[in-house]
């Protein structure tokens, strides 16, 4: 079982951190922005989950 990379930011690759930072700079997540961030991360082999509060968690590398 993998760890949630959001809990260990020092292990997040820079290209993934760049995408996350872009959306964190917006101040809050909406369903639209969280889905856009998820799609961008999916394209480079990462995924996460979120609840109705639009707070991302469980950032993981996907098995492509």
mmJSON file of the N, C-alpha and C atoms, coordinates in Angstrom:
{"data_MODEL":{"atom_site":{
"group_PDB":["ATOM","ATOM","ATOM","ATOM","ATOM","ATOM","ATOM","ATOM","ATOM","ATOM","ATOM","ATOM","ATOM","ATOM","ATOM","ATOM","ATOM","ATOM","ATOM","ATOM","ATOM","ATOM","ATOM","ATOM","ATOM","ATOM","ATOM","ATOM","ATOM","ATOM","ATOM","ATOM","ATOM","ATOM","ATOM","ATOM","ATOM","ATOM","ATOM","ATOM","ATOM","ATOM","ATOM","ATOM","ATOM","ATOM","ATOM","ATOM","ATOM","ATOM","ATOM","ATOM","ATOM","ATOM","ATOM","ATOM","ATOM","ATOM","ATOM","ATOM","ATOM","ATOM","ATOM","ATOM","ATOM","ATOM","ATOM","ATOM","ATOM","ATOM","ATOM","ATOM","ATOM","ATOM","ATOM","ATOM","ATOM","ATOM","ATOM","ATOM","ATOM","ATOM","ATOM","ATOM","ATOM","ATOM","ATOM","ATOM","ATOM","ATOM","ATOM","ATOM","ATOM","ATOM","ATOM","ATOM","ATOM","ATOM","ATOM","ATOM","ATOM","ATOM","ATOM","ATOM","ATOM","ATOM","ATOM","ATOM","ATOM","ATOM","ATOM","ATOM","ATOM","ATOM","ATOM","ATOM","ATOM","ATOM","ATOM","ATOM","ATOM","ATOM","ATOM","ATOM","ATOM","ATOM","ATOM","ATOM","ATOM","ATOM","ATOM","ATOM","ATOM","ATOM","ATOM","ATOM","ATOM","ATOM","ATOM","ATOM","ATOM","ATOM","ATOM","ATOM","ATOM","ATOM","ATOM","ATOM","ATOM","ATOM","ATOM","ATOM","ATOM","ATOM","ATOM","ATOM","ATOM","ATOM","ATOM","ATOM","ATOM","ATOM","ATOM","ATOM","ATOM","ATOM","ATOM","ATOM","ATOM","ATOM","ATOM","ATOM","ATOM","ATOM","ATOM","ATOM","ATOM","ATOM","ATOM","ATOM","ATOM","ATOM","ATOM","ATOM","ATOM","ATOM","ATOM","ATOM","ATOM","ATOM","ATOM","ATOM"],
"id":[1,2,3,4,5,6,7,8,9,10,11,12,13,14,15,16,17,18,19,20,21,22,23,24,25,26,27,28,29,30,31,32,33,34,35,36,37,38,39,40,41,42,43,44,45,46,47,48,49,50,51,52,53,54,55,56,57,58,59,60,61,62,63,64,65,66,67,68,69,70,71,72,73,74,75,76,77,78,79,80,81,82,83,84,85,86,87,88,89,90,91,92,93,94,95,96,97,98,99,100,101,102,103,104,105,106,107,108,109,110,111,112,113,114,115,116,117,118,119,120,121,122,123,124,125,126,127,128,129,130,131,132,133,134,135,136,137,138,139,140,141,142,143,144,145,146,147,148,149,150,151,152,153,154,155,156,157,158,159,160,161,162,163,164,165,166,167,168,169,170,171,172,173,174,175,176,177,178,179,180,181,182,183,184,185,186,187,188,189,190,191,192],
"type_symbol":["N","C","C","N","C","C","N","C","C","N","C","C","N","C","C","N","C","C","N","C","C","N","C","C","N","C","C","N","C","C","N","C","C","N","C","C","N","C","C","N","C","C","N","C","C","N","C","C","N","C","C","N","C","C","N","C","C","N","C","C","N","C","C","N","C","C","N","C","C","N","C","C","N","C","C","N","C","C","N","C","C","N","C","C","N","C","C","N","C","C","N","C","C","N","C","C","N","C","C","N","C","C","N","C","C","N","C","C","N","C","C","N","C","C","N","C","C","N","C","C","N","C","C","N","C","C","N","C","C","N","C","C","N","C","C","N","C","C","N","C","C","N","C","C","N","C","C","N","C","C","N","C","C","N","C","C","N","C","C","N","C","C","N","C","C","N","C","C","N","C","C","N","C","C","N","C","C","N","C","C","N","C","C","N","C","C","N","C","C","N","C","C"],
"label_atom_id":["N","CA","C","N","CA","C","N","CA","C","N","CA","C","N","CA","C","N","CA","C","N","CA","C","N","CA","C","N","CA","C","N","CA","C","N","CA","C","N","CA","C","N","CA","C","N","CA","C","N","CA","C","N","CA","C","N","CA","C","N","CA","C","N","CA","C","N","CA","C","N","CA","C","N","CA","C","N","CA","C","N","CA","C","N","CA","C","N","CA","C","N","CA","C","N","CA","C","N","CA","C","N","CA","C","N","CA","C","N","CA","C","N","CA","C","N","CA","C","N","CA","C","N","CA","C","N","CA","C","N","CA","C","N","CA","C","N","CA","C","N","CA","C","N","CA","C","N","CA","C","N","CA","C","N","CA","C","N","CA","C","N","CA","C","N","CA","C","N","CA","C","N","CA","C","N","CA","C","N","CA","C","N","CA","C","N","CA","C","N","CA","C","N","CA","C","N","CA","C","N","CA","C","N","CA","C","N","CA","C","N","CA","C","N","CA","C","N","CA","C","N","CA","C"],
"label_alt_id":[null,null,null,null,null,null,null,null,null,null,null,null,null,null,null,null,null,null,null,null,null,null,null,null,null,null,null,null,null,null,null,null,null,null,null,null,null,null,null,null,null,null,null,null,null,null,null,null,null,null,null,null,null,null,null,null,null,null,null,null,null,null,null,null,null,null,null,null,null,null,null,null,null,null,null,null,null,null,null,null,null,null,null,null,null,null,null,null,null,null,null,null,null,null,null,null,null,null,null,null,null,null,null,null,null,null,null,null,null,null,null,null,null,null,null,null,null,null,null,null,null,null,null,null,null,null,null,null,null,null,null,null,null,null,null,null,null,null,null,null,null,null,null,null,null,null,null,null,null,null,null,null,null,null,null,null,null,null,null,null,null,null,null,null,null,null,null,null,null,null,null,null,null,null,null,null,null,null,null,null,null,null,null,null,null,null,null,null,null,null,null,null],
"label_comp_id":["UNK","UNK","UNK","UNK","UNK","UNK","UNK","UNK","UNK","UNK","UNK","UNK","UNK","UNK","UNK","UNK","UNK","UNK","UNK","UNK","UNK","UNK","UNK","UNK","UNK","UNK","UNK","UNK","UNK","UNK","UNK","UNK","UNK","UNK","UNK","UNK","UNK","UNK","UNK","UNK","UNK","UNK","UNK","UNK","UNK","UNK","UNK","UNK","UNK","UNK","UNK","UNK","UNK","UNK","UNK","UNK","UNK","UNK","UNK","UNK","UNK","UNK","UNK","UNK","UNK","UNK","UNK","UNK","UNK","UNK","UNK","UNK","UNK","UNK","UNK","UNK","UNK","UNK","UNK","UNK","UNK","UNK","UNK","UNK","UNK","UNK","UNK","UNK","UNK","UNK","UNK","UNK","UNK","UNK","UNK","UNK","UNK","UNK","UNK","UNK","UNK","UNK","UNK","UNK","UNK","UNK","UNK","UNK","UNK","UNK","UNK","UNK","UNK","UNK","UNK","UNK","UNK","UNK","UNK","UNK","UNK","UNK","UNK","UNK","UNK","UNK","UNK","UNK","UNK","UNK","UNK","UNK","UNK","UNK","UNK","UNK","UNK","UNK","UNK","UNK","UNK","UNK","UNK","UNK","UNK","UNK","UNK","UNK","UNK","UNK","UNK","UNK","UNK","UNK","UNK","UNK","UNK","UNK","UNK","UNK","UNK","UNK","UNK","UNK","UNK","UNK","UNK","UNK","UNK","UNK","UNK","UNK","UNK","UNK","UNK","UNK","UNK","UNK","UNK","UNK","UNK","UNK","UNK","UNK","UNK","UNK","UNK","UNK","UNK","UNK","UNK","UNK"],
"label_asym_id":["A","A","A","A","A","A","A","A","A","A","A","A","A","A","A","A","A","A","A","A","A","A","A","A","A","A","A","A","A","A","A","A","A","A","A","A","A","A","A","A","A","A","A","A","A","A","A","A","A","A","A","A","A","A","A","A","A","A","A","A","A","A","A","A","A","A","A","A","A","A","A","A","A","A","A","A","A","A","A","A","A","A","A","A","A","A","A","A","A","A","A","A","A","A","A","A","A","A","A","A","A","A","A","A","A","A","A","A","A","A","A","A","A","A","A","A","A","A","A","A","A","A","A","A","A","A","A","A","A","A","A","A","A","A","A","A","A","A","A","A","A","A","A","A","A","A","A","A","A","A","A","A","A","A","A","A","A","A","A","A","A","A","A","A","A","A","A","A","A","A","A","A","A","A","A","A","A","A","A","A","A","A","A","A","A","A","A","A","A","A","A","A"],
"label_entity_id":["1","1","1","1","1","1","1","1","1","1","1","1","1","1","1","1","1","1","1","1","1","1","1","1","1","1","1","1","1","1","1","1","1","1","1","1","1","1","1","1","1","1","1","1","1","1","1","1","1","1","1","1","1","1","1","1","1","1","1","1","1","1","1","1","1","1","1","1","1","1","1","1","1","1","1","1","1","1","1","1","1","1","1","1","1","1","1","1","1","1","1","1","1","1","1","1","1","1","1","1","1","1","1","1","1","1","1","1","1","1","1","1","1","1","1","1","1","1","1","1","1","1","1","1","1","1","1","1","1","1","1","1","1","1","1","1","1","1","1","1","1","1","1","1","1","1","1","1","1","1","1","1","1","1","1","1","1","1","1","1","1","1","1","1","1","1","1","1","1","1","1","1","1","1","1","1","1","1","1","1","1","1","1","1","1","1","1","1","1","1","1","1"],
"label_seq_id":[1,1,1,2,2,2,3,3,3,4,4,4,5,5,5,6,6,6,7,7,7,8,8,8,9,9,9,10,10,10,11,11,11,12,12,12,13,13,13,14,14,14,15,15,15,16,16,16,17,17,17,18,18,18,19,19,19,20,20,20,21,21,21,22,22,22,23,23,23,24,24,24,25,25,25,26,26,26,27,27,27,28,28,28,29,29,29,30,30,30,31,31,31,32,32,32,33,33,33,34,34,34,35,35,35,36,36,36,37,37,37,38,38,38,39,39,39,40,40,40,41,41,41,42,42,42,43,43,43,44,44,44,45,45,45,46,46,46,47,47,47,48,48,48,49,49,49,50,50,50,51,51,51,52,52,52,53,53,53,54,54,54,55,55,55,56,56,56,57,57,57,58,58,58,59,59,59,60,60,60,61,61,61,62,62,62,63,63,63,64,64,64],
"pdbx_PDB_ins_code":[null,null,null,null,null,null,null,null,null,null,null,null,null,null,null,null,null,null,null,null,null,null,null,null,null,null,null,null,null,null,null,null,null,null,null,null,null,null,null,null,null,null,null,null,null,null,null,null,null,null,null,null,null,null,null,null,null,null,null,null,null,null,null,null,null,null,null,null,null,null,null,null,null,null,null,null,null,null,null,null,null,null,null,null,null,null,null,null,null,null,null,null,null,null,null,null,null,null,null,null,null,null,null,null,null,null,null,null,null,null,null,null,null,null,null,null,null,null,null,null,null,null,null,null,null,null,null,null,null,null,null,null,null,null,null,null,null,null,null,null,null,null,null,null,null,null,null,null,null,null,null,null,null,null,null,null,null,null,null,null,null,null,null,null,null,null,null,null,null,null,null,null,null,null,null,null,null,null,null,null,null,null,null,null,null,null,null,null,null,null,null,null],
"Cartn_x":[0.847,0.0,0.886,0.56,1.354,0.889,1.789,1.454,0.842,0.044,-0.532,0.591,0.923,2.011,1.705,0.434,0.103,0.662,0.833,1.346,2.872,3.52,4.986,5.369,5.137,5.359,6.785,7.751,9.131,9.351,8.432,8.544,7.786,7.07,6.299,7.254,7.267,8.132,7.786,8.763,8.567,7.474,7.335,6.287,4.894,4.756,3.481,3.234,4.271,4.149,3.785,4.304,3.966,2.47,1.885,0.44,-0.348,0.029,-0.676,-0.584,0.601,0.803,-0.054,-0.181,-1.007,-2.447,-2.982,-4.362,-4.472,-3.46,-3.484,-3.462,-2.847,-2.773,-4.147,-5.114,-6.471,-7.215,-6.66,-7.211,-8.238,-9.018,-9.961,-10.282,-10.635,-10.991,-12.5,-12.9,-14.302,-14.347,-15.525,-15.618,-14.934,-15.026,-14.407,-12.884,-12.344,-10.885,-10.291,-10.973,-10.431,-10.414,-11.419,-11.445,-10.367,-10.132,-9.068,-7.706,-7.481,-6.221,-6.056,-7.12,-7.075,-6.746,-7.361,-7.093,-5.647,-5.111,-3.715,-2.773,-3.06,-2.216,-2.352,-3.562,-3.758,-2.893,-2.753,-1.963,-0.498,0.001,1.411,1.569,0.49,0.596,0.326,-0.462,-0.813,-2.322,-2.821,-4.242,-4.438,-5.626,-6.002,-7.503,-7.982,-9.412,-9.845,-11.157,-11.694,-13.147,-13.592,-14.98,-15.745,-16.934,-17.773,-17.173,-16.229,-15.605,-14.506,-14.232,-13.225,-11.807,-11.533,-10.185,-9.51,-8.448,-7.797,-7.021,-7.008,-6.248,-5.849,-4.959,-4.515,-3.867,-2.925,-2.173,-1.296,-1.437,-0.717,-0.216,0.866,1.318,0.462,-0.056,-0.876,0.023,-0.505,0.236,-0.156,0.637,0.335,0.846],
"Cartn_y":[-1.193,0.0,1.247,2.175,3.397,4.467,5.383,6.512,7.638,8.445,9.638,10.656,10.97,11.915,13.319,13.652,14.961,15.07,13.934,13.933,13.989,13.768,13.834,14.673,15.976,16.835,16.795,16.461,16.403,15.259,14.311,13.19,13.417,14.531,14.825,15.351,14.718,15.207,16.648,17.359,18.785,19.033,18.18,18.404,18.239,17.338,17.153,18.345,18.766,19.911,21.179,21.338,22.514,22.577,21.439,21.394,21.694,21.062,21.283,22.75,23.316,24.718,25.673,25.381,26.216,26.309,25.187,25.176,25.659,25.401,25.925,27.446,28.039,29.499,30.13,29.351,29.875,30.141,29.716,29.952,28.931,28.373,27.332,26.463,25.234,24.314,24.304,24.197,23.974,22.637,22.15,20.896,21.027,22.183,22.402,22.387,23.143,23.207,21.894,21.2,19.929,18.888,18.888,17.95,18.295,19.576,19.98,19.547,19.747,19.34,17.816,17.074,15.62,15.143,15.744,15.354,15.633,16.777,17.09,16.099,15.744,14.787,13.385,13.014,11.713,11.57,12.651,12.617,12.291,12.602,12.327,11.177,10.42,9.204,9.32,10.324,10.483,10.639,10.295,10.433,10.792,11.24,11.505,11.362,11.421,11.35,12.649,12.873,14.025,13.753,14.407,14.307,15.539,15.714,16.846,18.196,18.205,19.463,19.931,19.121,19.446,19.567,18.86,18.836,17.55,17.694,16.486,15.737,14.422,13.575,12.292,11.545,10.261,10.383,11.302,11.45,10.222,9.571,8.329,8.311,7.6,7.324,6.19,6.34,5.281,4.278,3.143,2.092,2.131,2.797,2.925,1.735],
"Cartn_z":[0.0,0.0,0.0,-0.862,-0.996,-0.019,0.25,1.112,0.302,0.959,0.356,0.177,-1.054,-1.312,-0.806,-0.635,-0.056,1.367,2.044,3.411,3.458,2.322,2.236,1.016,1.078,-0.09,-0.626,0.225,-0.243,-1.24,-1.31,-2.246,-3.555,-3.645,-4.861,-5.933,-7.11,-8.194,-8.58,-9.087,-9.376,-10.408,-11.428,-12.426,-11.821,-10.863,-10.161,-9.234,-8.522,-7.624,-8.38,-9.589,-10.405,-10.696,-11.034,-11.312,-10.043,-8.945,-7.675,-7.263,-7.362,-6.972,-7.786,-9.062,-9.955,-9.421,-8.981,-8.491,-7.047,-6.238,-4.865,-4.86,-5.859,-5.945,-6.169,-6.586,-6.814,-5.506,-4.389,-3.05,-2.588,-3.499,-3.102,-4.3,-4.022,-5.092,-5.296,-6.542,-6.897,-7.631,-7.937,-8.688,-10.044,-10.646,-11.958,-11.836,-10.882,-10.774,-10.282,-9.386,-8.878,-9.99,-10.846,-11.971,-13.0,-13.228,-14.149,-13.618,-12.331,-11.733,-11.819,-11.534,-11.599,-13.012,-14.021,-15.413,-15.802,-15.37,-15.681,-15.008,-13.77,-13.061,-13.655,-14.084,-14.726,-15.972,-16.712,-17.954,-17.701,-16.502,-16.208,-15.21,-15.001,-14.208,-12.723,-12.321,-10.908,-10.765,-9.602,-9.322,-7.852,-7.511,-6.126,-6.009,-4.8,-4.531,-3.865,-3.818,-3.094,-2.739,-1.683,-1.248,-1.732,-1.239,-1.635,-1.267,-0.328,0.079,-0.895,-1.926,-2.946,-2.383,-1.33,-0.772,-1.273,-2.063,-2.591,-1.504,-1.617,-0.7,-1.431,-0.833,-1.36,-2.744,-2.87,-4.124,-4.3,-5.439,-5.722,-7.16,-7.388,-8.746,-9.264,-10.476,-11.068,-11.775,-12.019,-12.716,-14.178,-14.985,-16.42,-17.19],
"occupancy":[1.0,1.0,1.0,1.0,1.0,1.0,1.0,1.0,1.0,1.0,1.0,1.0,1.0,1.0,1.0,1.0,1.0,1.0,1.0,1.0,1.0,1.0,1.0,1.0,1.0,1.0,1.0,1.0,1.0,1.0,1.0,1.0,1.0,1.0,1.0,1.0,1.0,1.0,1.0,1.0,1.0,1.0,1.0,1.0,1.0,1.0,1.0,1.0,1.0,1.0,1.0,1.0,1.0,1.0,1.0,1.0,1.0,1.0,1.0,1.0,1.0,1.0,1.0,1.0,1.0,1.0,1.0,1.0,1.0,1.0,1.0,1.0,1.0,1.0,1.0,1.0,1.0,1.0,1.0,1.0,1.0,1.0,1.0,1.0,1.0,1.0,1.0,1.0,1.0,1.0,1.0,1.0,1.0,1.0,1.0,1.0,1.0,1.0,1.0,1.0,1.0,1.0,1.0,1.0,1.0,1.0,1.0,1.0,1.0,1.0,1.0,1.0,1.0,1.0,1.0,1.0,1.0,1.0,1.0,1.0,1.0,1.0,1.0,1.0,1.0,1.0,1.0,1.0,1.0,1.0,1.0,1.0,1.0,1.0,1.0,1.0,1.0,1.0,1.0,1.0,1.0,1.0,1.0,1.0,1.0,1.0,1.0,1.0,1.0,1.0,1.0,1.0,1.0,1.0,1.0,1.0,1.0,1.0,1.0,1.0,1.0,1.0,1.0,1.0,1.0,1.0,1.0,1.0,1.0,1.0,1.0,1.0,1.0,1.0,1.0,1.0,1.0,1.0,1.0,1.0,1.0,1.0,1.0,1.0,1.0,1.0,1.0,1.0,1.0,1.0,1.0,1.0],
"B_iso_or_equiv":[0.0,0.0,0.0,0.0,0.0,0.0,0.0,0.0,0.0,0.0,0.0,0.0,0.0,0.0,0.0,0.0,0.0,0.0,0.0,0.0,0.0,0.0,0.0,0.0,0.0,0.0,0.0,0.0,0.0,0.0,0.0,0.0,0.0,0.0,0.0,0.0,0.0,0.0,0.0,0.0,0.0,0.0,0.0,0.0,0.0,0.0,0.0,0.0,0.0,0.0,0.0,0.0,0.0,0.0,0.0,0.0,0.0,0.0,0.0,0.0,0.0,0.0,0.0,0.0,0.0,0.0,0.0,0.0,0.0,0.0,0.0,0.0,0.0,0.0,0.0,0.0,0.0,0.0,0.0,0.0,0.0,0.0,0.0,0.0,0.0,0.0,0.0,0.0,0.0,0.0,0.0,0.0,0.0,0.0,0.0,0.0,0.0,0.0,0.0,0.0,0.0,0.0,0.0,0.0,0.0,0.0,0.0,0.0,0.0,0.0,0.0,0.0,0.0,0.0,0.0,0.0,0.0,0.0,0.0,0.0,0.0,0.0,0.0,0.0,0.0,0.0,0.0,0.0,0.0,0.0,0.0,0.0,0.0,0.0,0.0,0.0,0.0,0.0,0.0,0.0,0.0,0.0,0.0,0.0,0.0,0.0,0.0,0.0,0.0,0.0,0.0,0.0,0.0,0.0,0.0,0.0,0.0,0.0,0.0,0.0,0.0,0.0,0.0,0.0,0.0,0.0,0.0,0.0,0.0,0.0,0.0,0.0,0.0,0.0,0.0,0.0,0.0,0.0,0.0,0.0,0.0,0.0,0.0,0.0,0.0,0.0,0.0,0.0,0.0,0.0,0.0,0.0],
"pdbx_formal_charge":[null,null,null,null,null,null,null,null,null,null,null,null,null,null,null,null,null,null,null,null,null,null,null,null,null,null,null,null,null,null,null,null,null,null,null,null,null,null,null,null,null,null,null,null,null,null,null,null,null,null,null,null,null,null,null,null,null,null,null,null,null,null,null,null,null,null,null,null,null,null,null,null,null,null,null,null,null,null,null,null,null,null,null,null,null,null,null,null,null,null,null,null,null,null,null,null,null,null,null,null,null,null,null,null,null,null,null,null,null,null,null,null,null,null,null,null,null,null,null,null,null,null,null,null,null,null,null,null,null,null,null,null,null,null,null,null,null,null,null,null,null,null,null,null,null,null,null,null,null,null,null,null,null,null,null,null,null,null,null,null,null,null,null,null,null,null,null,null,null,null,null,null,null,null,null,null,null,null,null,null,null,null,null,null,null,null,null,null,null,null,null,null],
"auth_seq_id":[1,1,1,2,2,2,3,3,3,4,4,4,5,5,5,6,6,6,7,7,7,8,8,8,9,9,9,10,10,10,11,11,11,12,12,12,13,13,13,14,14,14,15,15,15,16,16,16,17,17,17,18,18,18,19,19,19,20,20,20,21,21,21,22,22,22,23,23,23,24,24,24,25,25,25,26,26,26,27,27,27,28,28,28,29,29,29,30,30,30,31,31,31,32,32,32,33,33,33,34,34,34,35,35,35,36,36,36,37,37,37,38,38,38,39,39,39,40,40,40,41,41,41,42,42,42,43,43,43,44,44,44,45,45,45,46,46,46,47,47,47,48,48,48,49,49,49,50,50,50,51,51,51,52,52,52,53,53,53,54,54,54,55,55,55,56,56,56,57,57,57,58,58,58,59,59,59,60,60,60,61,61,61,62,62,62,63,63,63,64,64,64],
"auth_comp_id":["UNK","UNK","UNK","UNK","UNK","UNK","UNK","UNK","UNK","UNK","UNK","UNK","UNK","UNK","UNK","UNK","UNK","UNK","UNK","UNK","UNK","UNK","UNK","UNK","UNK","UNK","UNK","UNK","UNK","UNK","UNK","UNK","UNK","UNK","UNK","UNK","UNK","UNK","UNK","UNK","UNK","UNK","UNK","UNK","UNK","UNK","UNK","UNK","UNK","UNK","UNK","UNK","UNK","UNK","UNK","UNK","UNK","UNK","UNK","UNK","UNK","UNK","UNK","UNK","UNK","UNK","UNK","UNK","UNK","UNK","UNK","UNK","UNK","UNK","UNK","UNK","UNK","UNK","UNK","UNK","UNK","UNK","UNK","UNK","UNK","UNK","UNK","UNK","UNK","UNK","UNK","UNK","UNK","UNK","UNK","UNK","UNK","UNK","UNK","UNK","UNK","UNK","UNK","UNK","UNK","UNK","UNK","UNK","UNK","UNK","UNK","UNK","UNK","UNK","UNK","UNK","UNK","UNK","UNK","UNK","UNK","UNK","UNK","UNK","UNK","UNK","UNK","UNK","UNK","UNK","UNK","UNK","UNK","UNK","UNK","UNK","UNK","UNK","UNK","UNK","UNK","UNK","UNK","UNK","UNK","UNK","UNK","UNK","UNK","UNK","UNK","UNK","UNK","UNK","UNK","UNK","UNK","UNK","UNK","UNK","UNK","UNK","UNK","UNK","UNK","UNK","UNK","UNK","UNK","UNK","UNK","UNK","UNK","UNK","UNK","UNK","UNK","UNK","UNK","UNK","UNK","UNK","UNK","UNK","UNK","UNK","UNK","UNK","UNK","UNK","UNK","UNK"],
"auth_asym_id":["A","A","A","A","A","A","A","A","A","A","A","A","A","A","A","A","A","A","A","A","A","A","A","A","A","A","A","A","A","A","A","A","A","A","A","A","A","A","A","A","A","A","A","A","A","A","A","A","A","A","A","A","A","A","A","A","A","A","A","A","A","A","A","A","A","A","A","A","A","A","A","A","A","A","A","A","A","A","A","A","A","A","A","A","A","A","A","A","A","A","A","A","A","A","A","A","A","A","A","A","A","A","A","A","A","A","A","A","A","A","A","A","A","A","A","A","A","A","A","A","A","A","A","A","A","A","A","A","A","A","A","A","A","A","A","A","A","A","A","A","A","A","A","A","A","A","A","A","A","A","A","A","A","A","A","A","A","A","A","A","A","A","A","A","A","A","A","A","A","A","A","A","A","A","A","A","A","A","A","A","A","A","A","A","A","A","A","A","A","A","A","A"],
"auth_atom_id":["N","CA","C","N","CA","C","N","CA","C","N","CA","C","N","CA","C","N","CA","C","N","CA","C","N","CA","C","N","CA","C","N","CA","C","N","CA","C","N","CA","C","N","CA","C","N","CA","C","N","CA","C","N","CA","C","N","CA","C","N","CA","C","N","CA","C","N","CA","C","N","CA","C","N","CA","C","N","CA","C","N","CA","C","N","CA","C","N","CA","C","N","CA","C","N","CA","C","N","CA","C","N","CA","C","N","CA","C","N","CA","C","N","CA","C","N","CA","C","N","CA","C","N","CA","C","N","CA","C","N","CA","C","N","CA","C","N","CA","C","N","CA","C","N","CA","C","N","CA","C","N","CA","C","N","CA","C","N","CA","C","N","CA","C","N","CA","C","N","CA","C","N","CA","C","N","CA","C","N","CA","C","N","CA","C","N","CA","C","N","CA","C","N","CA","C","N","CA","C","N","CA","C","N","CA","C","N","CA","C","N","CA","C","N","CA","C","N","CA","C","N","CA","C"],
"pdbx_PDB_model_num":[1,1,1,1,1,1,1,1,1,1,1,1,1,1,1,1,1,1,1,1,1,1,1,1,1,1,1,1,1,1,1,1,1,1,1,1,1,1,1,1,1,1,1,1,1,1,1,1,1,1,1,1,1,1,1,1,1,1,1,1,1,1,1,1,1,1,1,1,1,1,1,1,1,1,1,1,1,1,1,1,1,1,1,1,1,1,1,1,1,1,1,1,1,1,1,1,1,1,1,1,1,1,1,1,1,1,1,1,1,1,1,1,1,1,1,1,1,1,1,1,1,1,1,1,1,1,1,1,1,1,1,1,1,1,1,1,1,1,1,1,1,1,1,1,1,1,1,1,1,1,1,1,1,1,1,1,1,1,1,1,1,1,1,1,1,1,1,1,1,1,1,1,1,1,1,1,1,1,1,1,1,1,1,1,1,1,1,1,1,1,1,1]
}}}
